């Protein structure tokens, strides 16, 4: 049985429907009046924000209208608000990745305005709301450390703005995050901070916070304080009716009375919980109540009543497909049948409980994998945003400098010689332009490198998934150990533009050993390096791995015989040559065997590599090329050869 702690996800749903409808109608009537573009985009955003209480899909529509209009009119503040509204709509719809995408854009916009010293409380409100919304997404993903980081940032800004209403909501969410990590003392501190402000503001959700506090005291066995806050919570809920909160209160107070051995009061409150949850068709709450009753009757030795309650709980849990409640119900049924002297039925239910528990563990592993992927994407997008902000800042500075130089040279032209002034200006301007072009080329190369990282990581994760399915636990642990080493090397050098050749060879060696393990030694490999290559010779990271991956997946694995892959590094005419040779089925046969989706995926990786080579050529003024050819003798295809020619570069460049 789990008591629910409530996030203020939308900072949150307590206004009367009639009041909200009236506000929406008023805003829409204003749209029908003759207004300018700035006022229209402001109304779109206000309507979108108001719709979070009733219709997230319509909220998305008005948020998108606001975004388009704000971008067309360079209205930065309303553009940030539009991204916030769209992200909030996606939270309600359960599409957290899309929500986070829009919050990242909102964050970049508001922080950019703050960086440019825009003194406007609306900007601070936007930043605080963005941080709070991002905290909610991370909290929903159970990434509480990240959630707390953004909640704390949001709370600091709201405190500076003296916004007690929003501060109370953020404090509650911080309390929920700490409570979810079983950090009860910290949770209690923030729930109480929220409660002080809610009492001051006469907030209608005060009963929820009081219940949260009572639950913590109950868990700590401080029963007197628990009862005090349960009593206060009931009075608050009676003043501001909320059936779901009331049903949870009945469940919690019932558990409290059971702990004090007031059995009749415990049953009475659980029966009231049933009536309350049934009034709003809350099957989750009902299932929890039946579990409380089943455990109580089992402890009292009333196996028949316990059986009825547990079966009711299982039926509801199956209807709403909540695995945690299914597992608890099955385990309880097993205990009831065991105590009733029916070992066969007890064993059947225990087996079902074990199977559901295994499914929960698998789901948890999948969820953690998805969360890790989303966190990686979030950090990648933040990095790209920072790179783009640097580019914009550089361009703005150059424009400012250019304007200043024009004024200076204009004065010099008026005072001195027109020709000399014009010549000096052109020379300086050309130099700055070339510098800017070089820096922009470097930024583009970094961005293309960032695109390769997820391609590489997600393919490795796919390999791990396949390996775990096909092999045993010991082999899987060995595989994961090698993968962690590879990830450490990849992350260590992923932000560098150049890495030593020996480190690249170490990464390739590790990757090939992983794939050997995955495909049961289906191929052999050899990596060689010319003695003429110095230790400080360097090359861009993650440039060679995709070709080796193609050689394995599309070359040697489809082949019936033992495969072979060789990678050779050598020097030629101030160029680093890398030759990747396999004895696989060849390019043309591989194309015939592949599905369209696989072809598209390969083309994307190859295009990214070609763009990276173009950037290398542009930044070094030396040719970087790739050649792919199919090898064949007079009778048959003998494999594929990939030749990479890179400018000779060194670690300290």
N, C-alpha and C positions, 0 to 999 in steps of 0.2 A: 504493500500500500504506500502510495507516495503522495504527500501533500504538495499542492502546487503553489509555487511562488510566481507572482505575476510581474512580467516586464511591462513597462510603459512603452510598448513598441511604437505606438503612434502618438505618444505623449498626450493622453489616451482617452478612450471612448466613454466619456461620461456625460456628454451634453445631450439634452433631450432631442428626440427626433424632430419634434415640431419646431423647435428653435433652429435646428440645423437646416431644415427645409426652408424656413423663412429667410435665413441668411443667404442660402443659395439662390432663391428666387430674386432677392434684392440685387445680388451681384450680377445675375444674368440679365436683369432689366437694365442695369447700367451699361452692359455691353451693347444694347440696342440703341443707345444714345450716340450722337456724333462725338467721338473722342479721338485723340491723337494716338499714334502707335505706342508711345511710352505708357500711356494709361491703359491701353488695350492689353499689352503684355503683362502689366501688373495685375489686371483683373483676371486674366487667364490663370496666373499663378495662385491668386487668392481662391479662385473657384476650385482649382486642382487640390490645394491644401485642405479646403473644406470637405471635399469628397472622400477624404481618407476615413471619415466616420461611416460611410455608407457604401461606396461603389469604387473599388480600386481600378477597375477597367476604365471607367469614365474619368477617374483621376489621371490615368495614364494618357488618355486622349487630350485633356486640357493641358497637362504638363508638356506634351510633345508640341502642341500649338504654341505654348509660351516659349519653348526652347527655339523653335524655328524663327519666330518673330524677333526674339531677343538677339539671335545671331545675325539676322538680316539687318538689324538696326544698331549693332555693336553695343548693346545694353548689357554690360558685363554682370552687373549685380543681379538682374532678373534672369540672366543665363544660368548663373550659379543656383538661384532659387528653383529654376525649372529642373535642373539636374537633380536637386534634392527631392523635389516632388515625385519625379519619375522613379528615383531609387526607392522612395518610401512605398510607392505603389507596388513595386516588384517585391519588397519585403512582405507585404500583405498577401501577395499572390504566391509566395514561397519560392521565388526565383532569386536566390541569394547572390548568385554569381553576377547576374545582370544588375542587381541592386548595388553591389560593390563597385562595378564598373562606373556607374553614374555618380556614386559618392566620391570616387577618385577624381573625376573631372570637376565636381563641385569643390572639392578640397583644393585642387590646383588653382581654380579661379579665385576663390576667396583668399587663399594664402598669397596669391600673386597681387591681389588688390592691397592686402595688408603690407606686403613687401614694398609696394610703391607708395607707402605712407598715406593710403586713403583713409582719412579720419571719418568714419561713419559707423555708428553703432549697429547698423544693419549688417555691415560686413562682419563684425564680431559675432552677431547673432547667427549669421550664416555659417561661420567657422564652428561655433559651438554646436549648432544643430547637426552639422556634417559629422563632427567627431562623435556625437551621441549616437547618430544613426549607424555609423560604422561599428561602434561598440555593440549595437544590437545585433548586427549581422554576425560578428564574431562570437557573441554570446549564444546565438541560435545554433552556431556550428560547434559549440562547446569549447571554443578556443578562448578560455576565460582570461588568460594572461594578456592577449591582444585586446580583448574586450575592455579589460580594466585600464589598459594604457590609454585608450581613446575616451573612456568614460571620465577618467581623471582629468584629461585635457579639457573636456567639455565642461566639467564641474568648475574648474578653475576660472574659465571665461565667464560662466554664468554668475559665479560669485563676484567677479570684478564688475559685472554689469548690474549686480544687485537684483537679479531676476530670481525671486524666491520660488515662483511657481515652477519654472523649469528646473531649478536646483533641486527641489523636492523630488521631482521625477527621476533625475539622474542619480540622486542619492539612493533611491529605491532600487534602481537597476544595478548600482554598485553592490548594494546589499545582496541582491539575488546572485550576482556573479561570485561573491565571496561564499555565500551559503551553498552554492552548487559545488564548491571545492571543499566543503565541510570546514571552512574557516569561520566558525560561528561567532566568535568574539568580534571579528572585524565586521561581519555581516550585521551584527546587532548594533554596532556603533553607527553604521550608515542608515539602518532602518530607523533608529531613534532620531538621527539628524533630519531624515525625511519627515518623520512624524511631527517634530516640533514645527516645521514650516507648514505642514498640512493642517495642523490645528489652528495655526495663525490665519491661514487662508480659507479655512472651512472647506477643505477639499472633499468632494463626495467619495473619493476612493480611500479615505482614511481607514476604513474598516479592514481593507486588504493588508495595509501596512501593520495594523495592530495584530492581525492574525499571524502575520509573518514573525513578529516579535514574540508572540505567545508560543509559537511552535519551537522557536529556539530555546526559550526558557524551559519548555516541556522536555526537550531533548536533553538539556543539561540537568534535568530533575529538580529544577527550581520551581516547584509546583505552585507555590503561593503567587509568585510573579506571573507565572503562566496563566493562572486562573484570573488574575486581575486584568491582564490584557485580553483574554478571551471574553471577559465580561464587557470591557470597553468596546471591543470589536463588534459584539452583538448589538450594542446600542447604536453604534455608527451605521451598521448595515441596515438596521430597522429604520433609521432616518433617511438613508439613501439606498432604497431597495436594489439589490443585485443578486438574483437567484443563484448564479453560479458561485459567487463568493459565499452566499448563505449556506449552500449545500456543503461546500468545503469546510465551513465553520462547524456545522453539525457533525461532520466526520471527525474533525480534530477534537472537539469538546467531548465526543463520545469516547475517543481513545484516552482522553484525560480522565474521564470518570472511571473508565475501566482500570486505569492505573491506581486510582484511589479506592478501588473495590466497591464503587457505587454502581453495581451492575444494572440495576433497574434504570438509572439515569442514562447509562451508556446506551442501553437498548433503545430507550425512548428517543434519544437524539439521533441514533442511526436510522430509526424508522422515519423520523422527520426529514433526514437527508434523502431517503428514498423518495418521499413525496415531493420534495423540492426539485431533485434532479429529474424526476419523471415529468414535472410541469414544464421543463424546457428541453426534454428529450436528450439530456446529457448522459449518454451511455457510458462514457469514461468515468464520470463521477459515480454513477450507479454501480459499476463494476467494483470500484474501490470500496463502496459502502458494503456490498455483499461480502467482500473479502474480510473486512473488519468483523462482520457478524459470523462468518464461517469460522474464523480463528477463535472468536470468543466462545461459540458453542462447542467447538472441539476441546478447548481448555476446560470447559465446564462438564465435559463428558457426555454432552448431548449430541451424539454422532448423527442421528437422523436429521436434526435441524441444521447441523453443520454441513451435511451433504447437500441439502436443498440450497443453502446459501452459496456454497462453492460452485454448484452446477449453474446457478443463476449468473454468477460472476464469469464463469467460463463461456456461457452462451453469449453474454454481452461482449466479452473480449474478442470472441470469434467474429461477431458481427462487425465490430469496428477494426478488427485486425491489429490489435495492440499486443505485440509479442510479450512484453514484460508482464502484462496482466494474465495472458494465457499461461506463461510459465509458472507464475505464482499460484494460479488456480489449479493447474495440474499437480503441482507439488503438494498443495493442500489436500486435494482429493486423494492422492496417494497416502498421505498421513491418516486421513479419515478412514479409508478402507483398511489400512494396516491396523488401526486401533479397533476397528469393528470385526477383526478376525477374518478378513477377506484378502489374503496375501496375493492371489492371482490378479485381482483388480488393482490392488495397490501397486504391483509390479508394472502392469500395463500403463497406469497413469505416470509412474515414475519414468518409464521409458519415453513417454511422450514429452514429459517435462525436460528430460535430458536432450531430446532432439530439438526442442524449441530453444533451449539454452545455447546449444551449438549454433543454431541459426542466428541467435542474438549476437554471439561472438563474431560470426562471419559478417553480419551487417555492420557491427562496430568497426571491424577491420576495413571494410569497404568505405564506411563513412570517414574514417581517419585518412584513408588514401585520397578520397575526394577533397577533404579539408586541406590536406597537404598540397594537393594540386592547386586549389583555389588560393591558398596562401602564397604559393610560389608565383601564380599569375598576378596576385595583388602586388607583391613586391616588385615583380618585373614591370608592371604598369607604372608603379610609383617611380621606378628608376627612369623609365622612358619619359614620364612627365617631367622629371628633374632635368633630363637632357634637353627636352624641348624648351623648358623654361630658361636654361642656360643659353640656348640658341637665340631665343627671343630677346633675352637681356643683352646678349652680344650685339644683335642687330640694332637694338634701341640705342646702345652706347655708340655704335658706329655711326648711326644716323645723327645722333647729337653732336659727335665730333665733326662729322662732315659739315653739318650746318654751321658750327663754330668756325671751321676753317674757311668756309665760304665768306663769312663776314670779315674775318681777318684779312683774307686775300683781296676782298673787295676794297677794304681800306688801303691796303698796300698798293693796289692798282691805281686808286685815286691819288695817292701820294708819290709813288715811285713809278716804275716802268710796268706798263700793262703786259708786255710780253714775258718778262722775267717772272712776274707774279703768277701768270697763267701756267708757265712751265713748271714752277715749283709745286703748284697745286696739283697738276696732273701727275707728277712723279709720286708725290706722297699718297694721292688718292689711289693710284695704281698699286702701290705697295700694300696699302691697307686692304684693298679688294682681293689681292692674291692671298694675303694672310687669312682673310675671312673665308675664302673659297677652300683653302687647305683645312681650316678648322671645321667647316661644314662637312667636308669629305670625311674627316675623322669621326664626326658625330654619326654620319650615315653608316659608316663601317661598324661602329659600336651597336647601332640599332639593328643592323643585319645579323651581327653576332648574337644579340639577344634573342633573335628569332630562331637561331639554330639550337640554343639551349633547351627550350621546351621540346623541340622535335627529338633531340637526343634523349632527354630524361624520360619522356612519355614512352618512347620505344623500349627503353630499359625496363620501365615499370611493366610494360606489356610482356616482356620476356620473363620477368619475375613471376607474373601471374600464371603464364603458361607452365613455367617450371614447377611451381608449387602444385598445380593440378596434376602434372604428369609424374612427379617424383615424390619421394618420401620426406618425412620431417627432417632427418639428419642431412640429407642432400640439400634440402631447401635452406637450412641454417647455414651450410657451407656456402651456398650460392649467395645468400643475403650478406654474408661476411665480405665476400669479394665485391659485391655491389656497393657496400658501404665504403670500401676502400676506393673504388672507382669514383663514387660521388664526392668523397673528400678531395681527391685530386682534381675533379672537374670544378667543384665550387672554389677550390683554392686558386685556380687560374682562370675562372670564367670571366672575371672582370678585367683581365689583362689583355692588351692588344697583341702581345707577343709572349711566348713561353719558350724555355730552353728545349732543344730537340730531344734531350734525354728524358725530360719529363713527359713529352708527347709520346715517346716510345713506351715509357712506363705505363701511361694510360691505355695505349693501344694494346699492350701486352695483357693488361688486366681485363680489358673488354673482350679480347679474343679468348682468354681462358674462361670467362663467364659463358660465352657462346658455345665453347667446346663442351663445357659442363652441361649446358642446357640441351644440346643436341647429341649427347652421349658419344663424344669423340667422333662425330661424323666427318671431321676434317682435321688436317694438320696445318700448322702455320709456321712461318719463319720470318723474323724481322732482322734485317741487316743494315749496318751503317758503314759508310766508307771511312777509312782511317784519315782521309783528308779533311773530314768535317770536324771543326773545332768544337769544344764543349759549349762555347757561348753563342753558337749559331742558334737562331730562334725562328719560329714560325707561328702563325696565328693558331689559337686553340680551336678544336672541334671542326677543323677543315678536312681532315682525312677520314675521320670515323665514319661518315655517311657512305663513303665508297666501299669501306670494308664491310659495313652492314649489308649493302647491296650484293657484294660478292658472296656473303654467307647465305642470305635469305633467298636471293634470286639466282645465284650461281651454283654453289656447291651442294646446298641442301636438297634441291630437286633432283640432283644427280644420284643414280643408283650406287655408283662406286664411291670409294673413299675420296674425299675432296682435299684440295691443297690450296693454300693461300700464302703468297710471299709478298712482303713489303720491303722495298729497298730504297735507301736514301743515299744519294751521291751528289757530287758537285760537277758543274759543267758551265764554263763561260760565265762565271760570277752569278750562277743560278743554282738554287737547291732543287734537285730533281727527286721526286718521289714516284716510284713505279709500284702499282698494286696489280698483282697478277694472280688469276685463279684458273683452275682447270674445270670450271663449271659448264653449264649447258649453253652458255653464250647469250648475247643480247637478244637476238631475234626469237629464239625459242622461249626465253624468259618473258618477252612481251606477249607471246601467244598464251602463256600459262596464267598470266595475271588478270585479276578482275579490274574493272574500271576504277574503283576506289583506290586500289593499290597504286595504279598508274598515276593517278592524280597526286597521291601522297609523295611519290618519288619525284615527280616533276617539280613539286613545290620545293623539296630539299635541294634539287639540282639548280633550280633558279636562284635560290638564296646563295648557294656557293658561287655561281657565276657572278652575281652582283658583288659578293665580297671580293672576288678576284678583280673585278672592275675597279673597286675602291682601292685595292692594293696598288693596282697599276696607276691610278690617278694620284695617290699620295706619294709614291716612290719614283714615278716617272720611269719605271722599269716594267717590262712585260711580265704579266702573270697569266698563264694559260693552262687549259685542261684538254686532254685528248683521250677519247674512249674508243677502243677498237675491238672487234671480235677476231679471235685467233682461230685459224683452221688449217688443216693440212689437206692433202688431195682427197681424203676419204670422209672426214668429219670435222665438226667444230671441236676445238681443243680448249676453249676458254675465253676469257676477257682480259684485256689489258687497259689499265687507267694510268695515264702519265700526267702528273702535276708538275708544272715548272713555275717556281716562285723566285722572286728577287732575293739575293743573298742578304740576310739581315742578322743583326746581333742583339743580344739581350739588353744592352745598355743604350740602344738607340732611343 
